[in-house]
Amino acid sequence: MSTATISPGGHLTIPLEFRQAMHLAEGDRVVLSLEDGKLIVQHEPDSRATLVQGSFGRPVLKAAEGAPAMTPAQVKAILEES
């Protein structure tokens, strides 16, 4: 268990061991919530798509977690609008 002190401005430093365990880096955003009187800190879901390496070595666009599913026809229509 670790402890931290809230600054006069209301800032709280997350101890290094927790930042490392959560893979938090400077500039990352977090979501705070209360559950049964406990403060819950979670990564803010990334709302951007990312490029990953596909099975044939080509880059593939991976949708952000929680993004709605899209059919190939919807993707084609979006690309044609550009």
Biopython code that builds the backbone (N, CA, C, O; Angstrom):
import numpy as np
from Bio.PDB.StructureBuilder import StructureBuilder

atoms = [
    (1, "MET", "N", (0.849, -1.176, 0.000)),
    (1, "MET", "CA", (0.000, 0.000, 0.000)),
    (1, "MET", "C", (0.890, 1.231, 0.000)),
    (1, "MET", "O", (1.906, 1.263, 0.694)),
    (2, "SER", "N", (0.522, 2.233, -0.763)),
    (2, "SER", "CA", (1.243, 3.500, -0.822)),
    (2, "SER", "C", (0.315, 4.617, -0.384)),
    (2, "SER", "O", (-0.908, 4.476, -0.406)),
    (3, "THR", "N", (0.911, 5.719, 0.010)),
    (3, "THR", "CA", (0.125, 6.900, 0.355)),
    (3, "THR", "C", (0.599, 8.062, -0.494)),
    (3, "THR", "O", (1.723, 8.063, -0.996)),
    (4, "ALA", "N", (-0.273, 9.059, -0.652)),
    (4, "ALA", "CA", (0.055, 10.270, -1.398)),
    (4, "ALA", "C", (-0.626, 11.427, -0.687)),
    (4, "ALA", "O", (-1.577, 11.230, 0.069)),
    (5, "THR", "N", (-0.137, 12.629, -0.933)),
    (5, "THR", "CA", (-0.681, 13.825, -0.303)),
    (5, "THR", "C", (-1.280, 14.727, -1.369)),
    (5, "THR", "O", (-0.680, 14.934, -2.424)),
    (6, "ILE", "N", (-2.455, 15.260, -1.097)),
    (6, "ILE", "CA", (-3.095, 16.193, -2.012)),
    (6, "ILE", "C", (-2.500, 17.573, -1.774)),
    (6, "ILE", "O", (-2.432, 18.037, -0.636)),
    (7, "SER", "N", (-2.068, 18.230, -2.853)),
    (7, "SER", "CA", (-1.453, 19.556, -2.758)),
    (7, "SER", "C", (-2.518, 20.606, -2.470)),
    (7, "SER", "O", (-3.711, 20.328, -2.592)),
    (8, "PRO", "N", (-2.095, 21.820, -2.087)),
    (8, "PRO", "CA", (-3.070, 22.891, -1.849)),
    (8, "PRO", "C", (-3.945, 23.174, -3.073)),
    (8, "PRO", "O", (-5.083, 23.621, -2.932)),
    (9, "GLY", "N", (-3.424, 22.918, -4.262)),
    (9, "GLY", "CA", (-4.199, 23.141, -5.481)),
    (9, "GLY", "C", (-5.074, 21.959, -5.864)),
    (9, "GLY", "O", (-5.719, 21.990, -6.912)),
    (10, "GLY", "N", (-5.112, 20.915, -5.038)),
    (10, "GLY", "CA", (-5.943, 19.754, -5.307)),
    (10, "GLY", "C", (-5.270, 18.702, -6.170)),
    (10, "GLY", "O", (-5.927, 17.760, -6.614)),
    (11, "HIS", "N", (-3.961, 18.843, -6.418)),
    (11, "HIS", "CA", (-3.247, 17.879, -7.252)),
    (11, "HIS", "C", (-2.827, 16.669, -6.433)),
    (11, "HIS", "O", (-2.510, 16.774, -5.248)),
    (12, "LEU", "N", (-2.833, 15.527, -7.092)),
    (12, "LEU", "CA", (-2.428, 14.280, -6.464)),
    (12, "LEU", "C", (-1.438, 13.597, -7.385)),
    (12, "LEU", "O", (-1.729, 13.391, -8.563)),
    (13, "THR", "N", (-0.285, 13.247, -6.872)),
    (13, "THR", "CA", (0.705, 12.537, -7.673)),
    (13, "THR", "C", (0.491, 11.046, -7.509)),
    (13, "THR", "O", (0.469, 10.530, -6.391)),
    (14, "ILE", "N", (0.332, 10.353, -8.635)),
    (14, "ILE", "CA", (0.173, 8.900, -8.596)),
    (14, "ILE", "C", (1.564, 8.302, -8.414)),
    (14, "ILE", "O", (2.452, 8.572, -9.223)),
    (15, "PRO", "N", (1.778, 7.500, -7.378)),
    (15, "PRO", "CA", (3.105, 6.925, -7.145)),
    (15, "PRO", "C", (3.612, 6.139, -8.370)),
    (15, "PRO", "O", (2.834, 5.537, -9.110)),
    (16, "LEU", "N", (4.928, 6.167, -8.552)),
    (16, "LEU", "CA", (5.580, 5.558, -9.703)),
    (16, "LEU", "C", (5.163, 4.107, -9.918)),
    (16, "LEU", "O", (4.901, 3.701, -11.051)),
    (17, "GLU", "N", (5.100, 3.328, -8.852)),
    (17, "GLU", "CA", (4.758, 1.907, -9.014)),
    (17, "GLU", "C", (3.399, 1.722, -9.674)),
    (17, "GLU", "O", (3.214, 0.788, -10.454)),
    (18, "PHE", "N", (2.439, 2.606, -9.369)),
    (18, "PHE", "CA", (1.111, 2.505, -9.966)),
    (18, "PHE", "C", (1.113, 3.021, -11.400)),
    (18, "PHE", "O", (0.456, 2.445, -12.266)),
    (19, "ARG", "N", (1.848, 4.106, -11.659)),
    (19, "ARG", "CA", (1.960, 4.613, -13.033)),
    (19, "ARG", "C", (2.577, 3.561, -13.935)),
    (19, "ARG", "O", (2.128, 3.364, -15.065)),
    (20, "GLN", "N", (3.606, 2.885, -13.440)),
    (20, "GLN", "CA", (4.246, 1.837, -14.238)),
    (20, "GLN", "C", (3.299, 0.658, -14.455)),
    (20, "GLN", "O", (3.210, 0.132, -15.564)),
    (21, "ALA", "N", (2.602, 0.248, -13.417)),
    (21, "ALA", "CA", (1.686, -0.890, -13.522)),
    (21, "ALA", "C", (0.548, -0.603, -14.503)),
    (21, "ALA", "O", (0.068, -1.509, -15.185)),
    (22, "MET", "N", (0.117, 0.668, -14.571)),
    (22, "MET", "CA", (-0.968, 1.057, -15.466)),
    (22, "MET", "C", (-0.457, 1.547, -16.824)),
    (22, "MET", "O", (-1.248, 1.910, -17.695)),
    (23, "HIS", "N", (0.864, 1.555, -16.999)),
    (23, "HIS", "CA", (1.489, 2.043, -18.229)),
    (23, "HIS", "C", (1.066, 3.480, -18.522)),
    (23, "HIS", "O", (0.757, 3.828, -19.662)),
    (24, "LEU", "N", (1.057, 4.309, -17.476)),
    (24, "LEU", "CA", (0.711, 5.715, -17.625)),
    (24, "LEU", "C", (1.972, 6.515, -17.906)),
    (24, "LEU", "O", (3.016, 6.284, -17.296)),
    (25, "ALA", "N", (1.866, 7.451, -18.831)),
    (25, "ALA", "CA", (2.989, 8.316, -19.167)),
    (25, "ALA", "C", (2.524, 9.767, -19.111)),
    (25, "ALA", "O", (1.325, 10.049, -19.095)),
    (26, "GLU", "N", (3.481, 10.675, -19.082)),
    (26, "GLU", "CA", (3.159, 12.093, -19.062)),
    (26, "GLU", "C", (2.232, 12.425, -20.230)),
    (26, "GLU", "O", (2.475, 12.015, -21.364)),
    (27, "GLY", "N", (1.184, 13.161, -19.941)),
    (27, "GLY", "CA", (0.232, 13.560, -20.966)),
    (27, "GLY", "C", (-0.940, 12.611, -21.146)),
    (27, "GLY", "O", (-1.932, 12.972, -21.779)),
    (28, "ASP", "N", (-0.844, 11.391, -20.596)),
    (28, "ASP", "CA", (-1.967, 10.454, -20.685)),
    (28, "ASP", "C", (-3.157, 11.023, -19.923)),
    (28, "ASP", "O", (-2.990, 11.736, -18.934)),
    (29, "ARG", "N", (-4.339, 10.707, -20.383)),
    (29, "ARG", "CA", (-5.554, 11.139, -19.702)),
    (29, "ARG", "C", (-6.150, 9.940, -18.978)),
    (29, "ARG", "O", (-6.070, 8.808, -19.455)),
    (30, "VAL", "N", (-6.742, 10.202, -17.829)),
    (30, "VAL", "CA", (-7.371, 9.148, -17.039)),
    (30, "VAL", "C", (-8.812, 9.536, -16.741)),
    (30, "VAL", "O", (-9.179, 10.710, -16.775)),
    (31, "VAL", "N", (-9.618, 8.522, -16.449)),
    (31, "VAL", "CA", (-11.011, 8.713, -16.060)),
    (31, "VAL", "C", (-11.096, 8.382, -14.577)),
    (31, "VAL", "O", (-10.602, 7.343, -14.139)),
    (32, "LEU", "N", (-11.720, 9.260, -13.808)),
    (32, "LEU", "CA", (-11.884, 9.052, -12.368)),
    (32, "LEU", "C", (-13.348, 8.768, -12.077)),
    (32, "LEU", "O", (-14.238, 9.410, -12.635)),
    (33, "SER", "N", (-13.591, 7.800, -11.199)),
    (33, "SER", "CA", (-14.959, 7.500, -10.790)),
    (33, "SER", "C", (-14.940, 7.037, -9.336)),
    (33, "SER", "O", (-13.895, 6.660, -8.805)),
    (34, "LEU", "N", (-16.098, 7.070, -8.709)),
    (34, "LEU", "CA", (-16.248, 6.603, -7.334)),
    (34, "LEU", "C", (-17.099, 5.342, -7.331)),
    (34, "LEU", "O", (-18.160, 5.296, -7.953)),
    (35, "GLU", "N", (-16.625, 4.325, -6.628)),
    (35, "GLU", "CA", (-17.387, 3.090, -6.455)),
    (35, "GLU", "C", (-17.279, 2.674, -4.996)),
    (35, "GLU", "O", (-16.191, 2.368, -4.508)),
    (36, "ASP", "N", (-18.393, 2.665, -4.316)),
    (36, "ASP", "CA", (-18.433, 2.289, -2.903)),
    (36, "ASP", "C", (-17.428, 3.076, -2.075)),
    (36, "ASP", "O", (-16.748, 2.515, -1.216)),
    (37, "GLY", "N", (-17.336, 4.383, -2.336)),
    (37, "GLY", "CA", (-16.437, 5.246, -1.573)),
    (37, "GLY", "C", (-14.971, 5.131, -1.952)),
    (37, "GLY", "O", (-14.115, 5.693, -1.269)),
    (38, "LYS", "N", (-14.659, 4.404, -3.039)),
    (38, "LYS", "CA", (-13.275, 4.245, -3.487)),
    (38, "LYS", "C", (-13.072, 5.012, -4.789)),
    (38, "LYS", "O", (-13.930, 4.998, -5.672)),
    (39, "LEU", "N", (-11.930, 5.678, -4.897)),
    (39, "LEU", "CA", (-11.586, 6.389, -6.117)),
    (39, "LEU", "C", (-10.997, 5.395, -7.110)),
    (39, "LEU", "O", (-10.015, 4.717, -6.808)),
    (40, "ILE", "N", (-11.586, 5.310, -8.274)),
    (40, "ILE", "CA", (-11.135, 4.405, -9.332)),
    (40, "ILE", "C", (-10.466, 5.240, -10.413)),
    (40, "ILE", "O", (-11.043, 6.213, -10.898)),
    (41, "VAL", "N", (-9.247, 4.859, -10.792)),
    (41, "VAL", "CA", (-8.488, 5.553, -11.842)),
    (41, "VAL", "C", (-8.315, 4.579, -12.996)),
    (41, "VAL", "O", (-7.797, 3.478, -12.811)),
    (42, "GLN", "N", (-8.751, 4.986, -14.197)),
    (42, "GLN", "CA", (-8.626, 4.144, -15.379)),
    (42, "GLN", "C", (-8.100, 4.976, -16.544)),
    (42, "GLN", "O", (-8.294, 6.190, -16.598)),
    (43, "HIS", "N", (-7.428, 4.297, -17.475)),
    (43, "HIS", "CA", (-7.029, 4.975, -18.705)),
    (43, "HIS", "C", (-8.264, 5.513, -19.397)),
    (43, "HIS", "O", (-9.304, 4.855, -19.412)),
    (44, "GLU", "N", (-8.162, 6.712, -19.976)),
    (44, "GLU", "CA", (-9.249, 7.201, -20.817)),
    (44, "GLU", "C", (-9.228, 6.370, -22.097)),
    (44, "GLU", "O", (-8.168, 6.207, -22.702)),
    (45, "PRO", "N", (-10.364, 5.846, -22.517)),
    (45, "PRO", "CA", (-10.357, 5.045, -23.742)),
    (45, "PRO", "C", (-9.846, 5.860, -24.916)),
    (45, "PRO", "O", (-10.229, 7.017, -25.091)),
    (46, "ASP", "N", (-8.983, 5.259, -25.719)),
    (46, "ASP", "CA", (-8.442, 5.937, -26.893)),
    (46, "ASP", "C", (-9.518, 5.962, -27.958)),
    (46, "ASP", "O", (-10.032, 4.918, -28.362)),
    (47, "SER", "N", (-9.853, 7.148, -28.407)),
    (47, "SER", "CA", (-10.928, 7.275, -29.389)),
    (47, "SER", "C", (-10.399, 7.297, -30.814)),
    (47, "SER", "O", (-11.165, 7.523, -31.751)),
    (48, "ARG", "N", (-9.097, 7.067, -30.997)),
    (48, "ARG", "CA", (-8.520, 7.102, -32.333)),
    (48, "ARG", "C", (-8.205, 5.695, -32.818)),
    (48, "ARG", "O", (-7.888, 4.801, -32.034)),
    (49, "ALA", "N", (-8.298, 5.529, -34.107)),
    (49, "ALA", "CA", (-7.879, 4.273, -34.715)),
    (49, "ALA", "C", (-6.353, 4.256, -34.777)),
    (49, "ALA", "O", (-5.719, 5.311, -34.807)),
    (50, "THR", "N", (-5.769, 3.071, -34.795)),
    (50, "THR", "CA", (-4.315, 2.958, -34.866)),
    (50, "THR", "C", (-3.926, 1.997, -35.987)),
    (50, "THR", "O", (-4.710, 1.140, -36.394)),
    (51, "LEU", "N", (-2.696, 2.163, -36.474)),
    (51, "LEU", "CA", (-2.178, 1.255, -37.487)),
    (51, "LEU", "C", (-1.456, 0.106, -36.802)),
    (51, "LEU", "O", (-0.632, 0.322, -35.914)),
    (52, "VAL", "N", (-1.766, -1.110, -37.216)),
    (52, "VAL", "CA", (-1.090, -2.298, -36.703)),
    (52, "VAL", "C", (-0.624, -3.116, -37.901)),
    (52, "VAL", "O", (-1.110, -2.930, -39.017)),
    (53, "GLN", "N", (0.312, -4.013, -37.665)),
    (53, "GLN", "CA", (0.810, -4.854, -38.741)),
    (53, "GLN", "C", (-0.162, -6.000, -38.985)),
    (53, "GLN", "O", (-0.494, -6.753, -38.070)),
    (54, "GLY", "N", (-0.614, -6.122, -40.229)),
    (54, "GLY", "CA", (-1.548, -7.169, -40.595)),
    (54, "GLY", "C", (-0.845, -8.502, -40.803)),
    (54, "GLY", "O", (0.380, -8.587, -40.722)),
    (55, "SER", "N", (-1.620, -9.531, -41.069)),
    (55, "SER", "CA", (-1.066, -10.877, -41.198)),
    (55, "SER", "C", (-0.136, -11.028, -42.397)),
    (55, "SER", "O", (0.699, -11.932, -42.411)),
    (56, "PHE", "N", (-0.260, -10.166, -43.399)),
    (56, "PHE", "CA", (0.621, -10.256, -44.572)),
    (56, "PHE", "C", (1.701, -9.179, -44.541)),
    (56, "PHE", "O", (2.327, -8.900, -45.563)),
    (57, "GLY", "N", (1.926, -8.565, -43.362)),
    (57, "GLY", "CA", (2.967, -7.567, -43.204)),
    (57, "GLY", "C", (2.560, -6.167, -43.646)),
    (57, "GLY", "O", (3.365, -5.238, -43.589)),
    (58, "ARG", "N", (1.332, -6.015, -44.080)),
    (58, "ARG", "CA", (0.861, -4.707, -44.512)),
    (58, "ARG", "C", (0.170, -4.005, -43.350)),
    (58, "ARG", "O", (-0.414, -4.667, -42.492)),
    (59, "PRO", "N", (0.225, -2.674, -43.306)),
    (59, "PRO", "CA", (-0.456, -1.966, -42.226)),
    (59, "PRO", "C", (-1.974, -2.096, -42.346)),
    (59, "PRO", "O", (-2.540, -2.040, -43.438)),
    (60, "VAL", "N", (-2.606, -2.270, -41.204)),
    (60, "VAL", "CA", (-4.057, -2.403, -41.129)),
    (60, "VAL", "C", (-4.555, -1.399, -40.108)),
    (60, "VAL", "O", (-3.958, -1.247, -39.042)),
    (61, "LEU", "N", (-5.634, -0.719, -40.422)),
    (61, "LEU", "CA", (-6.222, 0.243, -39.499)),
    (61, "LEU", "C", (-7.099, -0.506, -38.505)),
    (61, "LEU", "O", (-8.038, -1.201, -38.893)),
    (62, "LYS", "N", (-6.785, -0.360, -37.215)),
    (62, "LYS", "CA", (-7.549, -1.022, -36.161)),
    (62, "LYS", "C", (-8.415, 0.025, -35.464)),
    (62, "LYS", "O", (-7.908, 1.041, -34.990)),
    (63, "ALA", "N", (-9.705, -0.225, -35.405)),
    (63, "ALA", "CA", (-10.636, 0.710, -34.773)),
    (63, "ALA", "C", (-10.378, 0.801, -33.276)),
    (63, "ALA", "O", (-9.902, -0.148, -32.653)),
    (64, "ALA", "N", (-10.698, 1.948, -32.718)),
    (64, "ALA", "CA", (-10.560, 2.145, -31.273)),
    (64, "ALA", "C", (-11.523, 1.227, -30.537)),
    (64, "ALA", "O", (-12.564, 0.843, -31.070)),
    (65, "GLU", "N", (-11.167, 0.881, -29.312)),
    (65, "GLU", "CA", (-12.027, 0.022, -28.498)),
    (65, "GLU", "C", (-13.382, 0.693, -28.305)),
    (65, "GLU", "O", (-13.462, 1.875, -27.973)),
    (66, "GLY", "N", (-14.440, -0.076, -28.516)),
    (66, "GLY", "CA", (-15.788, 0.461, -28.336)),
    (66, "GLY", "C", (-16.345, 1.135, -29.577)),
    (66, "GLY", "O", (-17.499, 1.562, -29.572)),
    (67, "ALA", "N", (-15.552, 1.243, -30.646)),
    (67, "ALA", "CA", (-16.043, 1.861, -31.881)),
    (67, "ALA", "C", (-17.090, 0.943, -32.512)),
    (67, "ALA", "O", (-16.985, -0.279, -32.411)),
    (68, "PRO", "N", (-18.091, 1.521, -33.156)),
    (68, "PRO", "CA", (-19.110, 0.676, -33.780)),
    (68, "PRO", "C", (-18.520, -0.093, -34.967)),
    (68, "PRO", "O", (-17.604, 0.384, -35.637)),
    (69, "ALA", "N", (-19.049, -1.264, -35.207)),
    (69, "ALA", "CA", (-18.596, -2.073, -36.341)),
    (69, "ALA", "C", (-19.004, -1.399, -37.641)),
    (69, "ALA", "O", (-20.060, -0.772, -37.728)),
    (70, "MET", "N", (-18.147, -1.538, -38.656)),
    (70, "MET", "CA", (-18.446, -0.956, -39.966)),
    (70, "MET", "C", (-18.331, -2.035, -41.028)),
    (70, "MET", "O", (-17.444, -2.887, -40.977)),
    (71, "THR", "N", (-19.228, -1.987, -41.977)),
    (71, "THR", "CA", (-19.180, -2.934, -43.090)),
    (71, "THR", "C", (-18.192, -2.410, -44.132)),
    (71, "THR", "O", (-17.897, -1.215, -44.152)),
    (72, "PRO", "N", (-17.681, -3.282, -44.992)),
    (72, "PRO", "CA", (-16.800, -2.816, -46.070)),
    (72, "PRO", "C", (-17.466, -1.733, -46.929)),
    (72, "PRO", "O", (-16.795, -0.816, -47.401)),
    (73, "ALA", "N", (-18.770, -1.839, -47.128)),
    (73, "ALA", "CA", (-19.479, -0.836, -47.929)),
    (73, "ALA", "C", (-19.444, 0.534, -47.248)),
    (73, "ALA", "O", (-19.296, 1.553, -47.924)),
    (74, "GLN", "N", (-19.579, 0.570, -45.910)),
    (74, "GLN", "CA", (-19.513, 1.840, -45.182)),
    (74, "GLN", "C", (-18.120, 2.446, -45.278)),
    (74, "GLN", "O", (-17.972, 3.654, -45.468)),
    (75, "VAL", "N", (-17.114, 1.616, -45.148)),
    (75, "VAL", "CA", (-15.731, 2.095, -45.250)),
    (75, "VAL", "C", (-15.485, 2.657, -46.646)),
    (75, "VAL", "O", (-14.900, 3.731, -46.787)),
    (76, "LYS", "N", (-15.924, 1.944, -47.669)),
    (76, "LYS", "CA", (-15.748, 2.395, -49.054)),
    (76, "LYS", "C", (-16.420, 3.731, -49.268)),
    (76, "LYS", "O", (-15.846, 4.616, -49.904)),
    (77, "ALA", "N", (-17.642, 3.899, -48.742)),
    (77, "ALA", "CA", (-18.372, 5.166, -48.901)),
    (77, "ALA", "C", (-17.620, 6.318, -48.244)),
    (77, "ALA", "O", (-17.560, 7.417, -48.796)),
    (78, "ILE", "N", (-17.052, 6.074, -47.078)),
    (78, "ILE", "CA", (-16.288, 7.123, -46.391)),
    (78, "ILE", "C", (-15.054, 7.497, -47.206)),
    (78, "ILE", "O", (-14.744, 8.678, -47.366)),
    (79, "LEU", "N", (-14.362, 6.502, -47.714)),
    (79, "LEU", "CA", (-13.157, 6.755, -48.506)),
    (79, "LEU", "C", (-13.479, 7.498, -49.798)),
    (79, "LEU", "O", (-12.691, 8.332, -50.243)),
    (80, "GLU", "N", (-14.607, 7.211, -50.393)),
    (80, "GLU", "CA", (-14.997, 7.889, -51.629)),
    (80, "GLU", "C", (-15.358, 9.348, -51.381)),
    (80, "GLU", "O", (-15.239, 10.174, -52.287)),
    (81, "GLU", "N", (-15.802, 9.682, -50.156)),
    (81, "GLU", "CA", (-16.132, 11.076, -49.819)),
    (81, "GLU", "C", (-14.884, 11.927, -49.714)),
    (81, "GLU", "O", (-14.955, 13.141, -49.903)),
    (82, "SER", "N", (-13.756, 11.331, -49.422)),
    (82, "SER", "CA", (-12.513, 12.098, -49.199)),
    (82, "SER", "C", (-11.955, 12.663, -50.470)),
    (82, "SER", "O", (-10.920, 13.328, -50.447)),
]
sb = StructureBuilder()
sb.init_structure("model")
sb.init_model(0)
sb.init_chain("A")
sb.init_seg("    ")
for serial, (resi, resn, name, xyz) in enumerate(atoms, 1):
    if name == "N":
        sb.init_residue(resn, " ", resi, " ")
    sb.init_atom(name, np.array(xyz, "f"), 0.0, 1.0, " ", f" {name:<3s}", serial, name[0])
structure = sb.get_structure()
